[in-house]
């Protein structure tokens, strides 16, 4: 299980481009790991959460305006991915609040 961000396949709304680039790198690593392990029957899941209420925003002047996910929302998505039947490989889960571009 790897965690990236909903901004990994898109432009980051945060100042600078390093955050989006690092999250895109995590997505690439997860996909390459999945390909390397596919014959071993080892699943690799990448979770891309959108905006989540968390301390992440503290150093950025507070959370952005608009809807936010809760940490429990992400936990439920991870639990869902991990509890799929044998033979099911959930590759990517992107979860965002409604009315949020990223």
C-alpha distance (Angstrom), angle and dihedral (degrees) to the residues before:
residue distance angle dihedral
X1 . . .
X2 3.79 . .
X3 3.77 128.6 .
X4 3.78 122.1 -145.3
X5 3.79 126.4 150.0
X6 3.78 140.4 -96.3
X7 3.82 86.0 -110.6
X8 3.82 92.4 62.8
X9 3.82 94.8 92.8
X10 3.81 93.1 36.8
X11 3.77 142.4 43.4
X12 3.76 115.2 -69.8
X13 3.79 116.8 -116.6
X14 3.80 88.1 -152.4
X15 3.80 119.2 97.0
X16 3.79 111.9 -85.1
X17 3.76 126.0 11.0
X18 3.81 102.6 -103.4
X19 3.82 95.6 93.5
X20 3.81 93.8 54.5
X21 3.80 91.5 43.4
X22 3.81 93.3 53.0
X23 3.80 91.4 48.5
X24 3.80 90.3 49.2
X25 3.81 87.7 52.7
X26 3.82 90.6 53.5
X27 3.83 89.1 52.1
X28 3.81 90.8 51.0
X29 3.80 91.9 48.3
X30 3.81 91.2 50.3
X31 3.80 92.5 50.8
X32 3.80 93.4 46.8
X33 3.80 90.3 48.1
X34 3.81 89.9 49.9
X35 3.81 90.6 52.1
X36 3.80 92.3 47.4
X37 3.82 92.8 50.5
X38 3.79 101.0 37.2
X39 3.81 94.3 102.9
X40 3.81 89.9 49.6
X41 3.81 92.6 61.5
X42 3.80 90.2 -120.8
X43 3.78 114.1 142.3
X44 3.78 122.4 -140.6
X45 3.78 117.9 -162.9
X46 3.79 126.6 -171.8
X47 3.80 116.9 -159.1
X48 3.81 116.4 -158.0
X49 3.80 108.9 -169.5
X50 3.77 121.6 -170.1
X51 3.79 122.1 -145.9
X52 3.80 110.5 -22.8
X53 3.79 128.6 -173.4
X54 3.79 100.0 -112.2
X55 3.81 143.0 120.9
X56 3.85 87.3 -88.1
X57 3.80 88.3 93.0
X58 3.83 96.4 50.4
X59 3.82 95.6 88.9
X60 3.81 91.6 42.2
X61 3.80 96.2 62.9
X62 3.78 96.0 -93.5
X63 3.78 135.1 -54.0
X64 3.80 121.1 -44.0
X65 3.77 120.3 -103.6
X66 3.76 115.3 -89.6
X67 3.76 139.3 48.8
X68 3.79 121.0 -26.4
X69 3.79 134.6 -163.7
X70 3.78 121.5 -123.7
X71 3.79 124.0 -127.9
X72 3.82 88.4 -113.2
X73 3.82 88.8 61.0
X74 3.79 90.0 58.4
X75 3.81 92.3 44.0
X76 3.82 90.5 54.4
X77 3.81 91.4 50.3
X78 3.82 91.3 50.1
X79 3.81 91.2 47.2
X80 3.80 90.3 50.3
X81 3.82 91.8 51.4
X82 3.81 93.0 47.5
X83 3.80 95.4 47.5
X84 3.80 98.1 56.3
X85 3.80 115.9 123.5
X86 3.79 121.1 -90.3
X87 3.77 111.4 -79.8
X88 3.82 93.0 34.7
X89 3.80 115.4 109.8
X90 3.80 112.9 -170.3
X91 3.79 102.5 -158.5
X92 3.80 106.6 -178.3
X93 3.79 133.1 11.0
X94 3.81 117.4 -173.9
X95 3.78 114.3 -173.1
X96 3.80 124.7 -176.4
X97 3.77 135.8 162.8
X98 3.78 115.8 -106.3
X99 3.82 114.0 -92.4
X100 3.80 93.6 26.9
X101 3.79 121.5 119.6
X102 3.82 91.3 -159.8
